[in-house]
Amino acid sequence: MRSLLDRPGIDRVIRSTPVLAWRLLVLFALAATPVADASGGPAGTGVHQPRVTAALRGYTRLGRAAYEDALRSAQRLREVVHTFLDHPSPDGLASARQAWIDCRDDYGRTEAFRFSGGPIDGVDPKTGENGPEGRINSWPVDEAYLDYVIGQPHGGLISDVSVPMTEQTLIGRNGADEDAEVTLGYHAIEFLLWGQDTSATGPGDRSFTDYRPDDPIRERRRTCLELETGLLVHDLGRVVDGWRPEPGHFPATLLAMDPAQALGLALSGPATLAGFELASERIGVPLASNRQEDEQSCFSDNTHRDIAADLEGIALVLEGSAGSPGLLSAIGALDPERAADIRARLARARALAYAIVPPFDAVLRSPATDPRRATLEALAGELIGLAGSIQRAGAASGVAVVIGGGN
């Protein structure tokens, strides 16, 4: 039986689906895809087990290297922000913004390692704590919770001098009552660098003068930005530490599992990122709502690059890199035909991601017949198809690939 994910015209269904119905459509489509028995099958035994084990070892090397890149670029952002705060200027703010954009490219390539029980969002077996993903990449952001916005020139935590501006405050206030109450991570920093985006053709345009010293509120904003970048480096360092190859860390735990179970976990990351997180939450929902607030990097207008970086991360996990095989090498050993289907779907999705015309929020305001909107609709359809193809490949090999919003 053909899966709903493969039905012709899935992008046309997307085009006319309201937000809630869209989310239900994606979940129904993914749930309709056959899933293997979690006990495993050919991947765990037989002639191809060495290929599966080699792919899993490659996966752990790729994950550590990707997060090390993200950490290095966050450290660079922290340094550039420090320089800017020492001598606020238009050029200094522009440099800090570019460093943030560079960070996002590196972090985007790590997101295919989410949803696999790893250090970013899994539960630490030693402490019982969840990984720091919610501190690193939370969105959407309620701007007025953190700083001033149009109509509220003295609003937000930064203007509330009764609350100390400390690490403890920012950590405690992050998502305190609502998910959108974001005080940590990339998107809080993004808002502090760009400010509210009120332009139909470009990003936010916060002035560098917001960071001049010798004013109580501006001093709090300066402290906030400095603390934000430092906490981002700390949290990414925690993830990198979790990818160390020594016993007691995620790679050793993964490689000690039954190979079928480990392969299923690893494949669940790119499948969930493609079919649930990207297709639904980051593309389908904003297309259905037409609200700029549902755009991921809405202050900087960087969402098109975010999506492309996520696709590069999916490609990294599936295809590998020099010296480290991707998971498709294991799938190809088990089922060459299904591996070829995944490669073809991935290539189409990557091409569509790079065809997105920025800014993303302008597409959200466009009419239903706008070709820019059609590109995003087609990309969402391809991503759902890619997720289903990964899940079917797993099912055919006795590997359980779980797609959804959890781990």
Secondary structure, 3 states (H helix, E strand, C coil): CCCHHHCCCHHHHHHCCCHHHHHHHHHHHHHCCCCCCCCCCCCCCCCCHHHHHHHHHHHHHHHHHHHHHHHHHHHHHHHHHHHHHHCCCHHHHHHHHHHHHHHHHHHHCCHHHCCCCCCCCCECCCCCCECCHHHHCCCCCCHHHHCCECCECCCCHHHCCCCCCCHHHHHHHCCCCCCCCCCCCHHHHHHHHHCCCCCCCCCCCCCHHHHCCCCHHHHHHHHHHHHHHHHHHHHHHHHHHHCCCCCCCHHHHHHHCCHHHHHHHHHHHHHHHHHHHHHHHHHHHHHHHCCHHHCCCCCCCCHHHHHHHHHHHHHHHHHEECCEECCHHHHHHHCHHHHHHHHHHHHHHHHHHHCCCCCHHHHHCCCCCCHHHHHHHHHHHHHHHHHHHHHHHHHHCCCCCCCCCCC
